[in-house]
Every structure is written in structure tokens, then in C-alpha cells.
């Protein structure tokens, strides 16, 4: 699993995962991990990948 070492914005996570920003927001509503700092939402790509993998294993 790649490690970026920093938190990503929504648009950066979408690019990293190869999905749309709209899909990132849908996944966020379903519980994808994130951090909110003030008004800014940030994502740890490693945690997001682990979360996505755990969902695919449960399906």
C-alpha cells in the first residue's frame, strides 16, 4: 500500500483513487475516514484505501 506522508484534499484524493470528486463525497457520507480542520476536509490516502478494501472484503 503506497504511503504519501500527507493528507489530501477532496480533489487530490479523487485523482489518487481514479474516481470523481462526487464519488469521494458519496463515500464520505458512507463513512470513509477523514479529518476536518476548520472548514477544510482532508483525507489520509492510506486509511481511505484500507477502508475501501475492508468494504470490498465484506461485500
PyMOL Python script that loads the backbone (N, CA, C, O; Angstrom):
from pymol import cmd

cmd.read_pdbstr("""\
ATOM      1  N   UNK A   1       0.849  -1.172   0.000  1.00  0.00           N
ATOM      2  CA  UNK A   1       0.000   0.000   0.000  1.00  0.00           C
ATOM      3  C   UNK A   1       0.898   1.240   0.000  1.00  0.00           C
ATOM      4  O   UNK A   1       1.782   1.353   0.849  1.00  0.00           O
ATOM      5  N   UNK A   2       0.688   2.173  -0.939  1.00  0.00           N
ATOM      6  CA  UNK A   2       1.550   3.350  -1.004  1.00  0.00           C
ATOM      7  C   UNK A   2       1.333   4.284   0.181  1.00  0.00           C
ATOM      8  O   UNK A   2       0.234   4.374   0.727  1.00  0.00           O
ATOM      9  N   UNK A   3       2.382   4.963   0.559  1.00  0.00           N
ATOM     10  CA  UNK A   3       2.296   5.935   1.633  1.00  0.00           C
ATOM     11  C   UNK A   3       2.693   7.294   1.085  1.00  0.00           C
ATOM     12  O   UNK A   3       3.799   7.464   0.572  1.00  0.00           O
ATOM     13  N   UNK A   4       1.794   8.257   1.191  1.00  0.00           N
ATOM     14  CA  UNK A   4       2.079   9.585   0.666  1.00  0.00           C
ATOM     15  C   UNK A   4       2.722  10.475   1.715  1.00  0.00           C
ATOM     16  O   UNK A   4       3.478  11.384   1.372  1.00  0.00           O
ATOM     17  N   UNK A   5       2.433  10.229   2.998  1.00  0.00           N
ATOM     18  CA  UNK A   5       3.022  11.020   4.050  1.00  0.00           C
ATOM     19  C   UNK A   5       2.319  12.332   4.319  1.00  0.00           C
ATOM     20  O   UNK A   5       2.749  13.097   5.182  1.00  0.00           O
ATOM     21  N   UNK A   6       1.239  12.609   3.593  1.00  0.00           N
ATOM     22  CA  UNK A   6       0.490  13.827   3.869  1.00  0.00           C
ATOM     23  C   UNK A   6      -0.985  13.630   3.564  1.00  0.00           C
ATOM     24  O   UNK A   6      -1.381  12.680   2.888  1.00  0.00           O
ATOM     25  N   UNK A   7      -1.780  14.545   4.076  1.00  0.00           N
ATOM     26  CA  UNK A   7      -3.227  14.496   3.905  1.00  0.00           C
ATOM     27  C   UNK A   7      -3.607  15.153   2.590  1.00  0.00           C
ATOM     28  O   UNK A   7      -2.979  16.125   2.168  1.00  0.00           O
ATOM     29  N   UNK A   8      -4.637  14.620   1.942  1.00  0.00           N
ATOM     30  CA  UNK A   8      -5.062  15.101   0.632  1.00  0.00           C
ATOM     31  C   UNK A   8      -6.392  15.835   0.711  1.00  0.00           C
ATOM     32  O   UNK A   8      -7.234  15.541   1.559  1.00  0.00           O
ATOM     33  N   UNK A   9      -6.561  16.798  -0.194  1.00  0.00           N
ATOM     34  CA  UNK A   9      -7.861  17.454  -0.374  1.00  0.00           C
ATOM     35  C   UNK A   9      -8.778  16.496  -1.137  1.00  0.00           C
ATOM     36  O   UNK A   9      -8.331  15.464  -1.639  1.00  0.00           O
ATOM     37  N   UNK A  10     -10.047  16.843  -1.217  1.00  0.00           N
ATOM     38  CA  UNK A  10     -11.019  16.006  -1.926  1.00  0.00           C
ATOM     39  C   UNK A  10     -10.607  15.781  -3.375  1.00  0.00           C
ATOM     40  O   UNK A  10     -10.640  14.650  -3.858  1.00  0.00           O
ATOM     41  N   UNK A  11     -10.220  16.842  -4.070  1.00  0.00           N
ATOM     42  CA  UNK A  11      -9.832  16.697  -5.475  1.00  0.00           C
ATOM     43  C   UNK A  11      -8.576  15.851  -5.635  1.00  0.00           C
ATOM     44  O   UNK A  11      -8.459  15.093  -6.597  1.00  0.00           O
ATOM     45  N   UNK A  12      -7.637  15.975  -4.702  1.00  0.00           N
ATOM     46  CA  UNK A  12      -6.417  15.178  -4.763  1.00  0.00           C
ATOM     47  C   UNK A  12      -6.708  13.705  -4.492  1.00  0.00           C
ATOM     48  O   UNK A  12      -6.131  12.829  -5.136  1.00  0.00           O
ATOM     49  N   UNK A  13      -7.602  13.428  -3.539  1.00  0.00           N
ATOM     50  CA  UNK A  13      -7.960  12.037  -3.246  1.00  0.00           C
ATOM     51  C   UNK A  13      -8.669  11.417  -4.447  1.00  0.00           C
ATOM     52  O   UNK A  13      -8.413  10.266  -4.798  1.00  0.00           O
ATOM     53  N   UNK A  14      -9.554  12.177  -5.071  1.00  0.00           N
ATOM     54  CA  UNK A  14     -10.253  11.674  -6.261  1.00  0.00           C
ATOM     55  C   UNK A  14      -9.249  11.289  -7.343  1.00  0.00           C
ATOM     56  O   UNK A  14      -9.373  10.227  -7.953  1.00  0.00           O
ATOM     57  N   UNK A  15      -8.272  12.129  -7.582  1.00  0.00           N
ATOM     58  CA  UNK A  15      -7.242  11.849  -8.577  1.00  0.00           C
ATOM     59  C   UNK A  15      -6.418  10.629  -8.167  1.00  0.00           C
ATOM     60  O   UNK A  15      -6.127   9.769  -8.998  1.00  0.00           O
ATOM     61  N   UNK A  16      -6.046  10.553  -6.902  1.00  0.00           N
ATOM     62  CA  UNK A  16      -5.269   9.436  -6.371  1.00  0.00           C
ATOM     63  C   UNK A  16      -6.006   8.107  -6.560  1.00  0.00           C
ATOM     64  O   UNK A  16      -5.404   7.101  -6.937  1.00  0.00           O
ATOM     65  N   UNK A  17      -7.309   8.116  -6.295  1.00  0.00           N
ATOM     66  CA  UNK A  17      -8.110   6.887  -6.390  1.00  0.00           C
ATOM     67  C   UNK A  17      -8.640   6.624  -7.799  1.00  0.00           C
ATOM     68  O   UNK A  17      -9.097   5.520  -8.097  1.00  0.00           O
ATOM     69  N   UNK A  18      -8.578   7.636  -8.664  1.00  0.00           N
ATOM     70  CA  UNK A  18      -9.099   7.478 -10.026  1.00  0.00           C
ATOM     71  C   UNK A  18     -10.616   7.515 -10.087  1.00  0.00           C
ATOM     72  O   UNK A  18     -11.230   6.839 -10.913  1.00  0.00           O
ATOM     73  N   UNK A  19     -11.216   8.304  -9.210  1.00  0.00           N
ATOM     74  CA  UNK A  19     -12.673   8.445  -9.178  1.00  0.00           C
ATOM     75  C   UNK A  19     -13.025   9.928  -9.199  1.00  0.00           C
ATOM     76  O   UNK A  19     -12.143  10.784  -9.129  1.00  0.00           O
ATOM     77  N   UNK A  20     -14.305  10.222  -9.294  1.00  0.00           N
ATOM     78  CA  UNK A  20     -14.744  11.616  -9.314  1.00  0.00           C
ATOM     79  C   UNK A  20     -14.820  12.188  -7.896  1.00  0.00           C
ATOM     80  O   UNK A  20     -14.890  11.448  -6.914  1.00  0.00           O
ATOM     81  N   UNK A  21     -14.804  13.505  -7.815  1.00  0.00           N
ATOM     82  CA  UNK A  21     -14.983  14.151  -6.513  1.00  0.00           C
ATOM     83  C   UNK A  21     -16.369  13.836  -5.958  1.00  0.00           C
ATOM     84  O   UNK A  21     -16.542  13.720  -4.745  1.00  0.00           O
ATOM     85  N   UNK A  22     -17.351  13.699  -6.838  1.00  0.00           N
ATOM     86  CA  UNK A  22     -18.705  13.352  -6.398  1.00  0.00           C
ATOM     87  C   UNK A  22     -18.706  11.988  -5.705  1.00  0.00           C
ATOM     88  O   UNK A  22     -19.375  11.805  -4.688  1.00  0.00           O
ATOM     89  N   UNK A  23     -17.959  11.037  -6.256  1.00  0.00           N
ATOM     90  CA  UNK A  23     -17.879   9.712  -5.643  1.00  0.00           C
ATOM     91  C   UNK A  23     -17.165   9.784  -4.297  1.00  0.00           C
ATOM     92  O   UNK A  23     -17.534   9.073  -3.362  1.00  0.00           O
ATOM     93  N   UNK A  24     -16.146  10.637  -4.189  1.00  0.00           N
ATOM     94  CA  UNK A  24     -15.470  10.818  -2.894  1.00  0.00           C
ATOM     95  C   UNK A  24     -16.487  11.298  -1.864  1.00  0.00           C
ATOM     96  O   UNK A  24     -16.514  10.802  -0.737  1.00  0.00           O
ATOM     97  N   UNK A  25     -17.324  12.264  -2.247  1.00  0.00           N
ATOM     98  CA  UNK A  25     -18.333  12.779  -1.310  1.00  0.00           C
ATOM     99  C   UNK A  25     -19.354  11.700  -0.941  1.00  0.00           C
ATOM    100  O   UNK A  25     -19.804  11.649   0.203  1.00  0.00           O
ATOM    101  N   UNK A  26     -19.725  10.840  -1.891  1.00  0.00           N
ATOM    102  CA  UNK A  26     -20.645   9.738  -1.583  1.00  0.00           C
ATOM    103  C   UNK A  26     -20.007   8.760  -0.597  1.00  0.00           C
ATOM    104  O   UNK A  26     -20.653   8.309   0.349  1.00  0.00           O
ATOM    105  N   UNK A  27     -18.743   8.442  -0.825  1.00  0.00           N
ATOM    106  CA  UNK A  27     -18.042   7.529   0.080  1.00  0.00           C
ATOM    107  C   UNK A  27     -17.883   8.152   1.459  1.00  0.00           C
ATOM    108  O   UNK A  27     -17.973   7.459   2.472  1.00  0.00           O
ATOM    109  N   UNK A  28     -17.648   9.449   1.497  1.00  0.00           N
ATOM    110  CA  UNK A  28     -17.550  10.160   2.776  1.00  0.00           C
ATOM    111  C   UNK A  28     -18.858  10.034   3.549  1.00  0.00           C
ATOM    112  O   UNK A  28     -18.847   9.814   4.760  1.00  0.00           O
ATOM    113  N   UNK A  29     -19.978  10.171   2.857  1.00  0.00           N
ATOM    114  CA  UNK A  29     -21.288  10.034   3.501  1.00  0.00           C
ATOM    115  C   UNK A  29     -21.512   8.616   4.015  1.00  0.00           C
ATOM    116  O   UNK A  29     -22.313   8.402   4.925  1.00  0.00           O
ATOM    117  N   UNK A  30     -20.801   7.642   3.430  1.00  0.00           N
ATOM    118  CA  UNK A  30     -20.921   6.250   3.854  1.00  0.00           C
ATOM    119  C   UNK A  30     -19.924   5.885   4.949  1.00  0.00           C
ATOM    120  O   UNK A  30     -19.884   4.743   5.407  1.00  0.00           O
ATOM    121  N   UNK A  31     -19.114   6.871   5.367  1.00  0.00           N
ATOM    122  CA  UNK A  31     -18.225   6.633   6.498  1.00  0.00           C
ATOM    123  C   UNK A  31     -16.744   6.599   6.203  1.00  0.00           C
ATOM    124  O   UNK A  31     -15.959   6.240   7.081  1.00  0.00           O
ATOM    125  N   UNK A  32     -16.327   6.962   4.992  1.00  0.00           N
ATOM    126  CA  UNK A  32     -14.901   6.973   4.697  1.00  0.00           C
ATOM    127  C   UNK A  32     -14.188   7.920   5.660  1.00  0.00           C
ATOM    128  O   UNK A  32     -14.667   9.030   5.894  1.00  0.00           O
ATOM    129  N   UNK A  33     -13.050   7.500   6.223  1.00  0.00           N
ATOM    130  CA  UNK A  33     -12.371   8.320   7.226  1.00  0.00           C
ATOM    131  C   UNK A  33     -11.812   9.619   6.645  1.00  0.00           C
ATOM    132  O   UNK A  33     -11.302   9.656   5.525  1.00  0.00           O
ATOM    133  N   UNK A  34     -11.924  10.679   7.441  1.00  0.00           N
ATOM    134  CA  UNK A  34     -11.383  11.979   7.048  1.00  0.00           C
ATOM    135  C   UNK A  34     -11.125  12.792   8.303  1.00  0.00           C
ATOM    136  O   UNK A  34     -11.476  12.392   9.413  1.00  0.00           O
ATOM    137  N   UNK A  35     -10.512  13.927   8.101  1.00  0.00           N
ATOM    138  CA  UNK A  35     -10.211  14.848   9.184  1.00  0.00           C
ATOM    139  C   UNK A  35     -10.695  16.222   8.760  1.00  0.00           C
ATOM    140  O   UNK A  35     -10.427  16.659   7.640  1.00  0.00           O
ATOM    141  N   UNK A  36     -11.401  16.901   9.638  1.00  0.00           N
ATOM    142  CA  UNK A  36     -11.841  18.263   9.353  1.00  0.00           C
ATOM    143  C   UNK A  36     -11.043  19.220  10.221  1.00  0.00           C
ATOM    144  O   UNK A  36     -11.009  19.100  11.446  1.00  0.00           O
ATOM    145  N   UNK A  37     -10.406  20.166   9.561  1.00  0.00           N
ATOM    146  CA  UNK A  37      -9.637  21.206  10.240  1.00  0.00           C
ATOM    147  C   UNK A  37     -10.290  22.530   9.864  1.00  0.00           C
ATOM    148  O   UNK A  37     -10.129  23.017   8.744  1.00  0.00           O
ATOM    149  N   UNK A  38     -11.024  23.105  10.804  1.00  0.00           N
ATOM    150  CA  UNK A  38     -11.800  24.298  10.459  1.00  0.00           C
ATOM    151  C   UNK A  38     -12.859  23.914   9.439  1.00  0.00           C
ATOM    152  O   UNK A  38     -13.730  23.089   9.714  1.00  0.00           O
ATOM    153  N   UNK A  39     -12.779  24.515   8.263  1.00  0.00           N
ATOM    154  CA  UNK A  39     -13.709  24.178   7.180  1.00  0.00           C
ATOM    155  C   UNK A  39     -13.103  23.206   6.170  1.00  0.00           C
ATOM    156  O   UNK A  39     -13.787  22.748   5.255  1.00  0.00           O
ATOM    157  N   UNK A  40     -11.838  22.898   6.336  1.00  0.00           N
ATOM    158  CA  UNK A  40     -11.128  22.070   5.364  1.00  0.00           C
ATOM    159  C   UNK A  40     -11.224  20.592   5.717  1.00  0.00           C
ATOM    160  O   UNK A  40     -10.912  20.191   6.839  1.00  0.00           O
ATOM    161  N   UNK A  41     -11.653  19.796   4.767  1.00  0.00           N
ATOM    162  CA  UNK A  41     -11.707  18.343   4.933  1.00  0.00           C
ATOM    163  C   UNK A  41     -10.466  17.764   4.278  1.00  0.00           C
ATOM    164  O   UNK A  41     -10.136  18.112   3.145  1.00  0.00           O
ATOM    165  N   UNK A  42      -9.773  16.873   4.995  1.00  0.00           N
ATOM    166  CA  UNK A  42      -8.565  16.232   4.477  1.00  0.00           C
ATOM    167  C   UNK A  42      -8.676  14.721   4.657  1.00  0.00           C
ATOM    168  O   UNK A  42      -9.361  14.232   5.556  1.00  0.00           O
ATOM    169  N   UNK A  43      -7.986  13.999   3.783  1.00  0.00           N
ATOM    170  CA  UNK A  43      -8.041  12.539   3.771  1.00  0.00           C
ATOM    171  C   UNK A  43      -6.639  11.956   3.818  1.00  0.00           C
ATOM    172  O   UNK A  43      -5.739  12.414   3.114  1.00  0.00           O
ATOM    173  N   UNK A  44      -6.462  10.941   4.653  1.00  0.00           N
ATOM    174  CA  UNK A  44      -5.227  10.161   4.672  1.00  0.00           C
ATOM    175  C   UNK A  44      -5.434   9.048   3.636  1.00  0.00           C
ATOM    176  O   UNK A  44      -6.253   8.156   3.852  1.00  0.00           O
ATOM    177  N   UNK A  45      -4.709   9.089   2.524  1.00  0.00           N
ATOM    178  CA  UNK A  45      -4.965   8.107   1.464  1.00  0.00           C
ATOM    179  C   UNK A  45      -4.780   6.661   1.907  1.00  0.00           C
ATOM    180  O   UNK A  45      -5.485   5.775   1.425  1.00  0.00           O
ATOM    181  N   UNK A  46      -3.842   6.410   2.820  1.00  0.00           N
ATOM    182  CA  UNK A  46      -3.643   5.033   3.306  1.00  0.00           C
ATOM    183  C   UNK A  46      -4.862   4.534   4.074  1.00  0.00           C
ATOM    184  O   UNK A  46      -5.297   3.398   3.886  1.00  0.00           O
ATOM    185  N   UNK A  47      -5.412   5.380   4.937  1.00  0.00           N
ATOM    186  CA  UNK A  47      -6.612   4.998   5.693  1.00  0.00           C
ATOM    187  C   UNK A  47      -7.804   4.827   4.764  1.00  0.00           C
ATOM    188  O   UNK A  47      -8.618   3.923   4.954  1.00  0.00           O
ATOM    189  N   UNK A  48      -7.910   5.689   3.759  1.00  0.00           N
ATOM    190  CA  UNK A  48      -9.027   5.581   2.809  1.00  0.00           C
ATOM    191  C   UNK A  48      -8.940   4.284   2.013  1.00  0.00           C
ATOM    192  O   UNK A  48      -9.950   3.611   1.810  1.00  0.00           O
ATOM    193  N   UNK A  49      -7.737   3.930   1.560  1.00  0.00           N
ATOM    194  CA  UNK A  49      -7.563   2.663   0.836  1.00  0.00           C
ATOM    195  C   UNK A  49      -7.910   1.469   1.717  1.00  0.00           C
ATOM    196  O   UNK A  49      -8.576   0.536   1.268  1.00  0.00           O
ATOM    197  N   UNK A  50      -7.464   1.495   2.961  1.00  0.00           N
ATOM    198  CA  UNK A  50      -7.761   0.396   3.886  1.00  0.00           C
ATOM    199  C   UNK A  50      -9.266   0.295   4.107  1.00  0.00           C
ATOM    200  O   UNK A  50      -9.817  -0.804   4.155  1.00  0.00           O
ATOM    201  N   UNK A  51      -9.928   1.439   4.240  1.00  0.00           N
ATOM    202  CA  UNK A  51     -11.380   1.457   4.431  1.00  0.00           C
ATOM    203  C   UNK A  51     -12.085   0.871   3.213  1.00  0.00           C
ATOM    204  O   UNK A  51     -13.000   0.059   3.353  1.00  0.00           O
ATOM    205  N   UNK A  52     -11.660   1.280   2.022  1.00  0.00           N
ATOM    206  CA  UNK A  52     -12.266   0.752   0.792  1.00  0.00           C
ATOM    207  C   UNK A  52     -12.042  -0.745   0.672  1.00  0.00           C
ATOM    208  O   UNK A  52     -12.953  -1.481   0.292  1.00  0.00           O
ATOM    209  N   UNK A  53     -10.836  -1.203   0.991  1.00  0.00           N
ATOM    210  CA  UNK A  53     -10.542  -2.645   0.918  1.00  0.00           C
ATOM    211  C   UNK A  53     -11.372  -3.434   1.909  1.00  0.00           C
ATOM    212  O   UNK A  53     -11.831  -4.531   1.591  1.00  0.00           O
ATOM    213  N   UNK A  54     -11.574  -2.898   3.106  1.00  0.00           N
ATOM    214  CA  UNK A  54     -12.379  -3.607   4.096  1.00  0.00           C
ATOM    215  C   UNK A  54     -13.837  -3.717   3.646  1.00  0.00           C
ATOM    216  O   UNK A  54     -14.505  -4.708   3.940  1.00  0.00           O
ATOM    217  N   UNK A  55     -14.327  -2.709   2.941  1.00  0.00           N
ATOM    218  CA  UNK A  55     -15.701  -2.759   2.420  1.00  0.00           C
ATOM    219  C   UNK A  55     -15.827  -3.779   1.297  1.00  0.00           C
ATOM    220  O   UNK A  55     -16.849  -4.458   1.191  1.00  0.00           O
ATOM    221  N   UNK A  56     -14.808  -3.894   0.464  1.00  0.00           N
ATOM    222  CA  UNK A  56     -14.894  -4.844  -0.647  1.00  0.00           C
ATOM    223  C   UNK A  56     -14.801  -6.277  -0.140  1.00  0.00           C
ATOM    224  O   UNK A  56     -15.373  -7.184  -0.746  1.00  0.00           O
ATOM    225  N   UNK A  57     -14.086  -6.494   0.964  1.00  0.00           N
ATOM    226  CA  UNK A  57     -13.997  -7.831   1.554  1.00  0.00           C
ATOM    227  C   UNK A  57     -15.314  -8.231   2.208  1.00  0.00           C
ATOM    228  O   UNK A  57     -15.674  -9.409   2.221  1.00  0.00           O
ATOM    229  N   UNK A  58     -16.034  -7.247   2.751  1.00  0.00           N
ATOM    230  CA  UNK A  58     -17.293  -7.520   3.431  1.00  0.00           C
ATOM    231  C   UNK A  58     -18.431  -7.772   2.440  1.00  0.00           C
ATOM    232  O   UNK A  58     -19.452  -8.359   2.798  1.00  0.00           O
ATOM    233  N   UNK A  59     -18.252  -7.328   1.201  1.00  0.00           N
ATOM    234  CA  UNK A  59     -19.327  -7.454   0.190  1.00  0.00           C
ATOM    235  C   UNK A  59     -19.416  -8.852  -0.367  1.00  0.00           C
ATOM    236  O   UNK A  59     -20.261  -9.124  -1.220  1.00  0.00           O
TER     237      UNK A  59
END
""", "prot")
cmd.dss("prot")
cmd.show_as("cartoon", "prot")
cmd.util.cbc("prot")
cmd.orient("prot")
